[in-house]
Amino acid sequence: MSEQRCLYCQGELEPQRVTRAQEVEGRWIVIENLPALVCRQCGERFYTPDAHDLVVALVQGLVKPTRTEVVEVYDATRVA
């Protein structure tokens, strides 16, 4: 198998588990331990079709959330 390279900087990609915030119908969810290919040079993330299918299944509610958290939200336009 050939080495995979970043589309942006040509850095080497390595498999990792990442945390992704995803907006779904006006609400935010957090997906932990999502498999991704991450560039060692610039940090860009790439998701496989299998990871995409997993995200779709999670946002469709096919799996119950592990936990619920409260998140503070700030509006940067309100800073004087």
VMD Tcl script that builds the backbone (N, CA, C; Angstrom):
set m [mol new atoms 240]
animate dup $m
set s [atomselect $m all]
$s set {name element resname resid chain x y z} {
  {N N MET 1 A 0.847 -1.184 0.000}
  {CA C MET 1 A 0.000 0.000 0.000}
  {C C MET 1 A 0.888 1.241 0.000}
  {N N SER 2 A 0.556 2.211 -0.837}
  {CA C SER 2 A 1.367 3.414 -0.921}
  {C C SER 2 A 1.063 4.350 0.245}
  {N N GLU 3 A 2.052 5.182 0.596}
  {CA C GLU 3 A 1.902 6.138 1.678}
  {C C GLU 3 A 0.904 7.223 1.267}
  {N N GLN 4 A -0.004 7.575 2.168}
  {CA C GLN 4 A -1.004 8.589 1.874}
  {C C GLN 4 A -0.461 9.959 2.243}
  {N N ARG 5 A -0.755 10.959 1.394}
  {CA C ARG 5 A -0.256 12.314 1.577}
  {C C ARG 5 A -1.396 13.310 1.678}
  {N N CYS 6 A -1.163 14.387 2.418}
  {CA C CYS 6 A -2.123 15.473 2.586}
  {C C CYS 6 A -2.367 16.170 1.250}
  {N N LEU 7 A -3.615 16.471 0.969}
  {CA C LEU 7 A -3.957 17.159 -0.273}
  {C C LEU 7 A -3.480 18.604 -0.283}
  {N N TYR 8 A -3.213 19.175 0.900}
  {CA C TYR 8 A -2.858 20.584 1.001}
  {C C TYR 8 A -1.353 20.827 1.067}
  {N N CYS 9 A -0.631 20.058 1.896}
  {CA C CYS 9 A 0.794 20.331 2.094}
  {C C CYS 9 A 1.688 19.147 1.718}
  {N N GLN 10 A 1.071 18.038 1.326}
  {CA C GLN 10 A 1.783 16.809 0.967}
  {C C GLN 10 A 2.446 16.127 2.157}
  {N N GLY 11 A 2.072 16.528 3.377}
  {CA C GLY 11 A 2.590 15.866 4.569}
  {C C GLY 11 A 2.057 14.446 4.680}
  {N N GLU 12 A 2.696 13.664 5.522}
  {CA C GLU 12 A 2.303 12.273 5.723}
  {C C GLU 12 A 1.054 12.197 6.593}
  {N N LEU 13 A 0.118 11.333 6.220}
  {CA C LEU 13 A -1.106 11.131 6.995}
  {C C LEU 13 A -0.934 9.930 7.909}
  {N N GLU 14 A -1.460 10.069 9.127}
  {CA C GLU 14 A -1.424 8.942 10.050}
  {C C GLU 14 A -2.812 8.732 10.643}
  {N N PRO 15 A -3.204 7.478 10.843}
  {CA C PRO 15 A -4.502 7.207 11.460}
  {C C PRO 15 A -4.505 7.643 12.919}
  {N N GLN 16 A -5.578 8.328 13.317}
  {CA C GLN 16 A -5.755 8.757 14.698}
  {C C GLN 16 A -7.231 8.697 15.030}
  {N N ARG 17 A -7.532 8.810 16.301}
  {CA C ARG 17 A -8.913 8.980 16.775}
  {C C ARG 17 A -9.034 10.433 17.202}
  {N N VAL 18 A -10.043 11.135 16.685}
  {CA C VAL 18 A -10.185 12.568 16.936}
  {C C VAL 18 A -11.560 12.871 17.527}
  {N N THR 19 A -11.707 14.093 18.016}
  {CA C THR 19 A -12.992 14.595 18.488}
  {C C THR 19 A -13.489 15.607 17.469}
  {N N ARG 20 A -14.747 15.478 17.079}
  {CA C ARG 20 A -15.324 16.345 16.051}
  {C C ARG 20 A -16.619 16.960 16.566}
  {N N ALA 21 A -16.751 18.280 16.424}
  {CA C ALA 21 A -18.015 18.968 16.714}
  {C C ALA 21 A -18.791 19.039 15.409}
  {N N GLN 22 A -20.082 18.747 15.472}
  {CA C GLN 22 A -20.914 18.674 14.269}
  {C C GLN 22 A -22.238 19.358 14.538}
  {N N GLU 23 A -22.636 20.279 13.663}
  {CA C GLU 23 A -23.946 20.908 13.787}
  {C C GLU 23 A -24.978 20.036 13.087}
  {N N VAL 24 A -26.074 19.777 13.787}
  {CA C VAL 24 A -27.143 18.943 13.242}
  {C C VAL 24 A -28.470 19.642 13.511}
  {N N GLU 25 A -29.101 20.115 12.463}
  {CA C GLU 25 A -30.406 20.766 12.573}
  {C C GLU 25 A -30.427 21.838 13.659}
  {N N GLY 26 A -29.400 22.698 13.660}
  {CA C GLY 26 A -29.350 23.816 14.585}
  {C C GLY 26 A -28.832 23.511 15.980}
  {N N ARG 27 A -28.445 22.282 16.242}
  {CA C ARG 27 A -27.866 21.934 17.545}
  {C C ARG 27 A -26.496 21.314 17.305}
  {N N TRP 28 A -25.646 21.443 18.303}
  {CA C TRP 28 A -24.293 20.920 18.187}
  {C C TRP 28 A -24.159 19.608 18.944}
  {N N ILE 29 A -23.454 18.672 18.327}
  {CA C ILE 29 A -23.106 17.416 18.989}
  {C C ILE 29 A -21.588 17.262 18.924}
  {N N VAL 30 A -21.050 16.463 19.816}
  {CA C VAL 30 A -19.619 16.169 19.828}
  {C C VAL 30 A -19.462 14.667 19.647}
  {N N ILE 31 A -18.611 14.298 18.719}
  {CA C ILE 31 A -18.324 12.885 18.465}
  {C C ILE 31 A -16.875 12.642 18.880}
  {N N GLU 32 A -16.684 11.785 19.858}
  {CA C GLU 32 A -15.345 11.452 20.334}
  {C C GLU 32 A -14.869 10.150 19.700}
  {N N ASN 33 A -13.560 10.020 19.595}
  {CA C ASN 33 A -12.913 8.787 19.115}
  {C C ASN 33 A -13.299 8.424 17.682}
  {N N LEU 34 A -13.493 9.433 16.855}
  {CA C LEU 34 A -13.822 9.204 15.446}
  {C C LEU 34 A -12.538 8.915 14.675}
  {N N PRO 35 A -12.490 7.823 13.912}
  {CA C PRO 35 A -11.278 7.533 13.142}
  {C C PRO 35 A -11.088 8.566 12.026}
  {N N ALA 36 A -9.840 9.023 11.872}
  {CA C ALA 36 A -9.505 9.994 10.832}
  {C C ALA 36 A -8.054 9.785 10.418}
  {N N LEU 37 A -7.722 10.329 9.266}
  {CA C LEU 37 A -6.330 10.411 8.844}
  {C C LEU 37 A -5.909 11.854 9.075}
  {N N VAL 38 A -4.869 12.063 9.871}
  {CA C VAL 38 A -4.448 13.403 10.263}
  {C C VAL 38 A -3.050 13.667 9.709}
  {N N CYS 39 A -2.877 14.835 9.078}
  {CA C CYS 39 A -1.586 15.212 8.520}
  {C C CYS 39 A -0.606 15.529 9.638}
  {N N ARG 40 A 0.549 14.917 9.594}
  {CA C ARG 40 A 1.586 15.158 10.601}
  {C C ARG 40 A 2.177 16.562 10.481}
  {N N GLN 41 A 2.067 17.168 9.303}
  {CA C GLN 41 A 2.692 18.466 9.071}
  {C C GLN 41 A 1.746 19.631 9.382}
  {N N CYS 42 A 0.524 19.613 8.846}
  {CA C CYS 42 A -0.378 20.764 9.010}
  {C C CYS 42 A -1.586 20.476 9.899}
  {N N GLY 43 A -1.826 19.210 10.234}
  {CA C GLY 43 A -2.930 18.864 11.122}
  {C C GLY 43 A -4.278 18.704 10.445}
  {N N GLU 44 A -4.338 18.886 9.126}
  {CA C GLU 44 A -5.606 18.712 8.410}
  {C C GLU 44 A -6.128 17.295 8.634}
  {N N ARG 45 A -7.454 17.186 8.762}
  {CA C ARG 45 A -8.083 15.888 8.998}
  {C C ARG 45 A -8.813 15.426 7.737}
  {N N PHE 46 A -8.729 14.149 7.482}
  {CA C PHE 46 A -9.448 13.528 6.377}
  {C C PHE 46 A -10.216 12.342 6.936}
  {N N TYR 47 A -11.470 12.203 6.504}
  {CA C TYR 47 A -12.333 11.133 6.995}
  {C C TYR 47 A -12.596 10.137 5.879}
  {N N THR 48 A -12.540 8.866 6.222}
  {CA C THR 48 A -12.815 7.806 5.253}
  {C C THR 48 A -14.318 7.689 5.036}
  {N N PRO 49 A -14.735 7.028 3.963}
  {CA C PRO 49 A -16.171 6.775 3.782}
  {C C PRO 49 A -16.789 6.033 4.972}
  {N N ASP 50 A -16.047 5.124 5.583}
  {CA C ASP 50 A -16.563 4.411 6.760}
  {C C ASP 50 A -16.796 5.363 7.927}
  {N N ALA 51 A -15.874 6.320 8.126}
  {CA C ALA 51 A -16.044 7.313 9.195}
  {C C ALA 51 A -17.258 8.190 8.898}
  {N N HIS 52 A -17.444 8.550 7.649}
  {CA C HIS 52 A -18.621 9.343 7.250}
  {C C HIS 52 A -19.899 8.586 7.572}
  {N N ASP 53 A -19.949 7.312 7.230}
  {CA C ASP 53 A -21.130 6.498 7.516}
  {C C ASP 53 A -21.397 6.418 9.014}
  {N N LEU 54 A -20.340 6.348 9.808}
  {CA C LEU 54 A -20.473 6.315 11.261}
  {C C LEU 54 A -21.075 7.625 11.768}
  {N N VAL 55 A -20.607 8.770 11.258}
  {CA C VAL 55 A -21.157 10.074 11.650}
  {C C VAL 55 A -22.639 10.137 11.296}
  {N N VAL 56 A -23.002 9.695 10.113}
  {CA C VAL 56 A -24.409 9.708 9.695}
  {C C VAL 56 A -25.254 8.873 10.649}
  {N N ALA 57 A -24.791 7.690 11.000}
  {CA C ALA 57 A -25.537 6.832 11.920}
  {C C ALA 57 A -25.699 7.499 13.279}
  {N N LEU 58 A -24.654 8.169 13.755}
  {CA C LEU 58 A -24.724 8.826 15.061}
  {C C LEU 58 A -25.694 10.002 15.044}
  {N N VAL 59 A -25.642 10.842 14.016}
  {CA C VAL 59 A -26.526 12.017 13.980}
  {C C VAL 59 A -27.979 11.630 13.703}
  {N N GLN 60 A -28.193 10.462 13.141}
  {CA C GLN 60 A -29.559 9.986 12.921}
  {C C GLN 60 A -30.160 9.375 14.181}
  {N N GLY 61 A -29.378 9.330 15.243}
  {CA C GLY 61 A -29.890 8.833 16.510}
  {C C GLY 61 A -29.922 7.326 16.621}
  {N N LEU 62 A -29.124 6.637 15.814}
  {CA C LEU 62 A -29.111 5.179 15.869}
  {C C LEU 62 A -28.382 4.657 17.108}
  {N N VAL 63 A -27.639 5.538 17.760}
  {CA C VAL 63 A -26.918 5.188 18.978}
  {C C VAL 63 A -27.240 6.240 20.030}
  {N N LYS 64 A -27.449 5.809 21.253}
  {CA C LYS 64 A -27.727 6.737 22.351}
  {C C LYS 64 A -26.430 7.463 22.744}
  {N N PRO 65 A -26.487 8.778 23.029}
  {CA C PRO 65 A -25.280 9.502 23.433}
  {C C PRO 65 A -24.655 8.901 24.694}
  {N N THR 66 A -23.337 8.961 24.781}
  {CA C THR 66 A -22.613 8.474 25.949}
  {C C THR 66 A -22.932 9.325 27.166}
  {N N ARG 67 A -23.023 10.636 26.957}
  {CA C ARG 67 A -23.331 11.573 28.036}
  {C C ARG 67 A -23.805 12.879 27.409}
  {N N THR 68 A -24.340 13.765 28.241}
  {CA C THR 68 A -24.759 15.095 27.808}
  {C C THR 68 A -23.971 16.117 28.610}
  {N N GLU 69 A -23.432 17.124 27.917}
  {CA C GLU 69 A -22.629 18.176 28.546}
  {C C GLU 69 A -23.302 19.525 28.320}
  {N N VAL 70 A -23.011 20.481 29.183}
  {CA C VAL 70 A -23.451 21.864 29.009}
  {C C VAL 70 A -22.259 22.646 28.468}
  {N N VAL 71 A -22.486 23.441 27.424}
  {CA C VAL 71 A -21.408 24.181 26.780}
  {C C VAL 71 A -21.714 25.666 26.809}
  {N N GLU 72 A -20.741 26.476 27.218}
  {CA C GLU 72 A -20.897 27.927 27.178}
  {C C GLU 72 A -20.694 28.401 25.743}
  {N N VAL 73 A -21.532 29.357 25.310}
  {CA C VAL 73 A -21.454 29.876 23.950}
  {C C VAL 73 A -21.240 31.371 24.030}
  {N N TYR 74 A -20.264 31.883 23.304}
  {CA C TYR 74 A -19.956 33.300 23.276}
  {C C TYR 74 A -20.168 33.837 21.863}
  {N N ASP 75 A -20.562 35.109 21.770}
  {CA C ASP 75 A -20.729 35.805 20.492}
  {C C ASP 75 A -19.606 36.827 20.377}
  {N N ALA 76 A -18.675 36.619 19.472}
  {CA C ALA 76 A -17.525 37.506 19.338}
  {C C ALA 76 A -17.891 38.913 18.894}
  {N N THR 77 A -19.062 39.091 18.287}
  {CA C THR 77 A -19.464 40.429 17.850}
  {C C THR 77 A -19.927 41.284 19.015}
  {N N ARG 78 A -20.118 40.701 20.180}
  {CA C ARG 78 A -20.613 41.447 21.355}
  {C C ARG 78 A -19.479 41.930 22.248}
  {N N VAL 79 A -18.247 41.719 21.838}
  {CA C VAL 79 A -17.103 42.159 22.626}
  {C C VAL 79 A -16.796 43.612 22.259}
  {N N ALA 80 A -16.723 44.474 23.258}
  {CA C ALA 80 A -16.490 45.905 23.004}
  {C C ALA 80 A -15.039 46.192 22.746}
}
mol reanalyze $m
mol bondsrecalc $m
mol representation Tube
mol addrep $m
